[in-house]
Amino acid sequence: MNSQAFADPAFWMLVLFLVPLLIRVPIAVSLGFAALAVVWAWDMGVNMISYNFFAGIAKFPLLAIPFFVLAGYIMERAGIAARIIELMEALVGEKTGGLAIAAVAVCTFWGAVSGSGPATVAALGLVLIPGMAKAGYDKPFAASTIAVTSGLAIVIPPSIAFIVYGGITNTSVPALFAAGFVPGLVVAGFILMAVLLISHRRGYHGVKRTKPLLAVFKDSFWGAMTPVVILGGIYGGIFTPTEAAAIAVFYGLFVGIFIYKTIVSAKMLFEIFAESMRATAVVMIVVTCAGLFSWVASTVGLIEKGSVALLSISNNEWVIMLIINVILLLAGMLLDAISIYYVFLPFMMPIMAAFGWDPIWFGIVMTINLAIGQVTPPVAVNLYVAANISDLTIEDVSRSSLPLILAAFLALVVIILFPGLSTFMPKLLGL
C-alpha cells in the first residue's frame, strides 16, 4: 500500500472503525471513536462535534422511537400479547400445524405493535414456545418459528427502522409504512408455507379450542384494535407517525388500566418507564454516534469513494443489486439495523440515484434484508433471545431456523423482482 493511502483520513476512518469492531468493541463506541479520532487528527473542527452529536437526534420523526418503544412495553404488560395469542390459537389451533400458524400470525401482528424483533421474541416466546412444546412440537422448531417471524417487526408498520431510513434519505415515513405492509405479509406468507410443510411432514397436530370463539374475540377486541388505531390514524391523515406513537402510548395505558385492569400500580408503571428508557437510550446512543460517523465519512470523502468503487464493478443494475444485498446480509450478521442504515445508506444513495431506483422500494428491500440478518449467525439477536427464553443452545435454534430463513430469502427475491408490491400501496393512498 502506498504512503498516499496512509495519509488519507478516509482510510484511517475505515481502519479505526473496523479494528475495534473486530475485537468486539460495542458498535456505538466503534463508530464514535473512529469519527472523533479523524476529526481531532485532521483538525476538522472539534467544536463542531457537539453540534453534530445533538443534531443527529434533534429530529421530529425520531421522537417516534421512544414513544413506540414505550408503547411496546406498555402493551406487553397490559396483557394484549396474551390475548392476541389466545385469539389466533382459537382461530387456527385445531388445524394441523395450527399452533405454528398461530405463532407466525401473532408475531406478524405484534410487529405492528412493538417495532422491535428481540422485543417481539421476548414478549411472545415466553407464552408460545412452552405452549407449542406442550402440544408436541419440537422445541427448537417452536423457538426458531418465533425468532424468524419476529424479524418482521422492523418491516410491518409502524417500524422504527423505517423512521430511521426516512430520516436519512428524506423519504416520507407514512409512505414507507404503507409500502411495508404488503411485502411484510409476503414474507410472512412464505414463512407460513414453510412451517405448514414442516408441520405436515412431522405430523404436528392441532389443539382443540377450550373457549367459545365469540368469547375469545370479545376478550381480545381492544388488543386487536391497536394497529387499526395507529395505522388508521396515519393513513387517514389524522396524525403523523410521531403523533401516532404518542397515541399508541395512551391507548396502551387506557387498555391496560381501564379495560384489562392489568396495570394496577404506580410501581408497575415505573418499571415500564425504566425498561423503555434503557431500550431507548441504547437506540439513541447508536443513532448519535452513527450520525457523527456518517457526517465525518462524507466530509473526508469515504462515502464518495465507496460509491464510486461499487459502481466501478459493473454497470448492470442487477449485478449491483446482488452485491448490495450480499453486503447487507453480511452486515446484518454483525451489526444492528440502525447502525447499518447510518453506515451504509450514505454509500448507497448515489447508487440509487445512478440507477433511478425508487427510494421507497429500496428501503423495503434493505429493511427485509436486515430483518433476515437479525436471525443469521453469528450475531443473530433474535435467535439468542429465543434460545435464552427456551433453555436451548444457539446451535439448536440456528439449525431449526434454516428452512424458515430460506423461505424469507425467497420472499426477498420476489419483492426485488416485483417493485410494485412495495409501491402500489403508497400510490393508492396518495402518499
Buried (B, 14 or more C-beta within 10 A) or exposed (E): EEEEEEEBBBBBBBEBBEEBBEEEBBBBEBBBBBBBBBBEEBEBEEEBBEEBBEBBBEBEBBBBBBBBBBBBBBBBBBBBBBBBBBBBBBBBBEBEBBBBBBBBBBBBBBBBBBBBBBBBBBBBBBBBBBBBBEBEBBBBBBBBBBBBBBBBBBBBBBBBBBBBBBBBBEBBBBBBBBBBBBBBBBBBBBBBBBBBEBBEEEEBBBBEBEEEEEEBBEBBEBBBBBBEBBBEBBBEEEBBBBBBBBBBBEBBBBBBBEBBEBBEEEEBBEEBEEBBBEBBEBBBBBBBBBBBBBBBBEBBBBBBBBBEEBBEEEEEEEEBBEBBBEBBBEBBBBBBBBBBBBBBBBBBBBBBEBBEBBBBBBBBBBBBBBBBBBBBEEBBBBBBBBBBBBEBEBEBBBEBBEBBBEBBBBBBEBBBEBBEBBBBBBEEBEB
